[in-house]
Amino acid sequence: MGITSKPTVFAVLAAAVVLIGTTVTVFIPLLMPSTQPISPYIKPYTAVEQEGRDIYMREGCNNCHTQTVRPLRTEVLRYGEYSKPEEFAYDRPFLWGSRRTGPDLNRVGGKYPDSWHYKHMASPQNMFEKSNMPPYAWLAKNPLDTSNSFKKTSVLGYGYSERDVQQQITQYRTSVTDDNYASKESRDQVTPPELRKELTEMDALIAYLQKLGHDVKNMESKK
């Protein structure tokens, strides 16, 4: 008589096998060091960039834009260096995506100046006549809420102190509100006068976009 003829014994053994498999594949890895590749060139998002990432997710930008360049010749020629595992070390959650209604954005950082992004966010059709992307001009009318910025970076494990976070916010605000800011004209065109000395949601979103792929370019240049 085989084990299959003894339902009680079979059920107990099956449960034991499932339990062992679950322990090995789920619970043991929780106690192990991360298997995520880490590179010294990949830096955590700043507080402002993280706020911009949250806005990016809130507005559903990842529904139309992927953030992963596959190692295919055509993709590398169009978007740039293919995606590396280590560059997603601080992405929680990752935004790889599966649809490209719009272009992949994983290498968009530094591709265009801030002025281009201000104009594009305000009216995509003014930049690309046939674009089906909706305008996001209203983001420049929303002041950026940074009241939870330190809490966010702490939960995500970026290692910043509260002072670091405040310095990052102050530094970025000083940069984009400076009279010598290279994209001042474009920013002023979309930002209401009363908010031109403050950070807006559009400022944060652009900071995040300019971060994408930036560290990987530095990493590749050092090889």
C-alpha positions as CSV (number, residue, x, y, z in Angstrom):
1,M,0.0,0.0,0.0
2,G,1.3,3.4,-1.0
3,I,1.1,6.6,1.0
4,T,-1.7,7.9,-1.2
5,S,-3.9,5.2,0.3
6,K,-3.5,6.8,3.8
7,P,-5.2,10.2,3.5
8,T,-4.4,11.3,7.0
9,V,-0.7,10.5,6.7
10,F,-0.6,12.0,3.2
11,A,-2.2,15.2,4.5
12,V,0.2,15.6,7.4
13,L,3.3,15.0,5.2
14,A,2.0,17.4,2.5
15,A,1.4,20.1,5.2
16,A,4.9,19.5,6.5
17,V,6.5,19.8,3.1
18,V,4.6,23.1,2.4
19,L,5.5,24.4,5.8
20,I,9.2,23.7,5.3
21,G,9.1,25.2,1.8
22,T,7.4,28.4,3.1
23,T,9.9,28.7,5.9
24,V,12.9,28.4,3.6
25,T,11.6,30.7,0.9
26,V,9.8,33.3,3.0
27,F,10.8,33.5,6.6
28,I,14.5,32.7,6.5
29,P,15.2,35.4,3.9
30,L,13.6,38.0,6.2
31,L,16.4,37.3,8.7
32,M,19.2,37.4,6.1
33,P,21.1,40.4,4.9
34,S,19.6,42.0,1.8
35,T,20.5,40.3,-1.5
36,Q,19.9,43.5,-3.4
37,P,23.1,44.6,-5.2
38,I,24.5,47.9,-3.8
39,S,26.7,50.4,-5.5
40,P,28.5,53.3,-3.8
41,Y,27.4,55.4,-6.8
42,I,23.7,54.9,-6.2
43,K,22.6,57.5,-3.7
44,P,19.2,57.6,-1.8
45,Y,16.7,60.2,-3.0
46,T,16.9,63.5,-1.2
47,A,13.9,64.7,0.7
48,V,12.7,66.8,-2.2
49,E,13.2,64.1,-4.7
50,Q,11.3,61.6,-2.5
51,E,8.4,64.1,-2.3
52,G,8.5,64.4,-6.1
53,R,8.4,60.6,-6.4
54,D,5.4,60.4,-4.2
55,I,3.7,63.0,-6.4
56,Y,4.7,61.0,-9.5
57,M,3.0,57.9,-8.0
58,R,0.0,60.0,-6.8
59,E,-0.7,61.3,-10.3
60,G,-0.3,57.8,-11.8
61,C,2.6,58.7,-14.1
62,N,3.9,55.2,-13.8
63,N,0.7,53.9,-15.5
64,C,2.0,55.4,-18.8
65,H,5.7,55.5,-18.3
66,T,8.0,52.5,-17.6
67,Q,11.2,52.9,-15.7
68,T,13.2,50.0,-16.9
69,V,15.3,49.8,-20.1
70,R,15.7,46.3,-21.3
71,P,19.1,45.0,-22.5
72,L,18.0,45.1,-26.1
73,R,19.9,47.0,-28.8
74,T,16.9,49.0,-29.9
75,E,16.0,50.0,-26.4
76,V,19.5,51.0,-25.5
77,L,19.8,53.1,-28.6
78,R,16.5,54.9,-27.9
79,Y,16.6,55.3,-24.1
80,G,20.3,54.8,-23.0
81,E,22.1,52.3,-20.9
82,Y,20.0,49.3,-19.9
83,S,18.7,49.1,-16.3
84,K,20.9,47.7,-13.6
85,P,19.6,45.9,-10.4
86,E,21.6,48.1,-8.0
87,E,19.9,51.3,-9.2
88,F,16.6,50.2,-7.7
89,A,18.1,49.7,-4.2
90,Y,16.1,52.7,-2.8
91,D,13.0,52.2,-4.8
92,R,10.1,51.2,-2.6
93,P,8.0,50.3,-4.4
94,F,9.8,49.9,-7.7
95,L,8.1,51.6,-10.7
96,W,9.3,49.4,-13.5
97,G,5.9,49.4,-15.2
98,S,4.5,47.4,-18.1
99,R,3.1,50.0,-20.5
100,R,4.7,52.7,-22.6
101,T,2.0,55.0,-23.6
102,G,4.8,57.6,-23.0
103,P,8.5,57.0,-23.3
104,D,10.6,55.2,-20.7
105,L,11.9,57.6,-18.1
106,N,14.6,55.6,-16.4
107,R,17.3,57.7,-18.2
108,V,15.5,61.0,-18.4
109,G,17.6,62.7,-15.7
110,G,19.8,65.4,-17.3
111,K,18.4,64.7,-20.8
112,Y,16.5,68.0,-20.7
113,P,17.1,71.2,-18.6
114,D,14.6,72.1,-15.9
115,S,13.1,74.8,-18.2
116,W,12.0,72.1,-20.6
117,H,10.3,70.2,-17.9
118,Y,8.4,73.3,-16.6
119,K,7.1,73.9,-20.1
120,H,6.3,70.3,-20.8
121,M,4.4,69.9,-17.5
122,A,2.4,73.0,-18.2
123,S,1.5,72.0,-21.7
124,P,2.8,68.7,-23.3
125,Q,1.2,69.6,-26.6
126,N,3.3,72.7,-26.9
127,M,6.4,70.5,-26.9
128,F,5.0,67.6,-28.8
129,E,1.9,68.4,-30.9
130,K,0.5,64.9,-30.9
131,S,1.2,64.1,-27.3
132,N,-1.8,62.6,-25.4
133,M,-0.3,63.4,-22.0
134,P,-2.6,65.7,-19.9
135,P,-1.3,69.0,-18.7
136,Y,-0.1,69.3,-15.1
137,A,0.2,73.1,-14.9
138,W,-1.8,73.1,-11.7
139,L,1.1,71.4,-9.9
140,A,2.9,74.7,-10.0
141,K,0.0,76.3,-8.0
142,N,0.3,73.7,-5.2
143,P,2.8,74.5,-2.4
144,L,4.9,71.5,-1.5
145,D,4.0,70.0,1.8
146,T,7.2,68.9,3.5
147,S,5.8,68.3,7.0
148,N,6.3,64.6,6.7
149,S,9.5,64.6,4.7
150,F,11.8,63.5,7.6
151,K,9.4,60.7,8.6
152,K,9.3,59.4,5.0
153,T,13.1,59.3,4.7
154,S,13.4,57.6,8.1
155,V,10.9,54.9,7.3
156,L,12.6,54.3,4.0
157,G,16.0,54.0,5.7
158,Y,17.8,56.7,3.8
159,G,20.0,57.5,6.9
160,Y,19.3,61.3,6.9
161,S,19.0,63.2,10.2
162,E,16.2,65.7,10.6
163,R,18.8,68.5,10.1
164,D,19.9,66.8,6.8
165,V,16.3,66.8,5.5
166,Q,15.8,70.5,6.4
167,Q,19.1,71.4,4.7
168,Q,18.1,69.5,1.6
169,I,14.8,71.3,1.4
170,T,16.3,74.7,2.1
171,Q,19.1,74.1,-0.4
172,Y,16.7,73.2,-3.2
173,R,14.4,76.0,-2.4
174,T,17.3,78.5,-2.5
175,S,18.4,77.0,-5.9
176,V,15.1,77.2,-7.8
177,T,14.1,80.6,-6.3
178,D,17.5,82.3,-6.9
179,D,17.4,85.1,-9.5
180,N,20.3,83.4,-11.3
181,Y,18.5,80.1,-11.6
182,A,19.0,79.0,-15.2
183,S,15.3,78.0,-15.6
184,K,13.9,81.0,-13.7
185,E,12.0,82.4,-16.8
186,S,10.3,79.1,-17.5
187,R,9.5,78.6,-13.8
188,D,8.1,82.1,-13.4
189,Q,5.8,81.5,-16.4
190,V,4.0,78.6,-14.7
191,T,4.3,79.6,-11.0
192,P,2.0,82.1,-9.4
193,P,3.9,85.2,-8.0
194,E,3.0,84.4,-4.5
195,L,4.7,81.0,-4.7
196,R,7.8,81.9,-6.6
197,K,9.9,82.0,-3.4
198,E,8.5,78.7,-2.2
199,L,8.7,75.1,-3.4
200,T,5.8,73.8,-5.4
201,E,4.8,70.3,-6.3
202,M,6.0,70.8,-9.8
203,D,9.5,71.7,-8.4
204,A,9.6,68.5,-6.5
205,L,8.4,66.4,-9.4
206,I,11.1,67.9,-11.7
207,A,13.7,67.2,-9.0
208,Y,12.7,63.5,-9.1
209,L,12.7,63.3,-12.9
210,Q,16.2,64.8,-13.0
211,K,17.4,62.2,-10.5
212,L,16.4,59.3,-12.7
213,G,19.4,57.6,-14.3
214,H,21.8,60.3,-13.0
215,D,23.7,58.0,-10.6
216,V,24.0,55.2,-13.2
217,K,25.6,57.6,-15.6
218,N,28.2,58.4,-13.0
219,M,28.7,54.7,-12.3
220,E,29.2,53.8,-15.9
221,S,31.6,56.7,-16.4
222,K,33.9,55.3,-13.7
223,K,34.3,51.9,-15.3
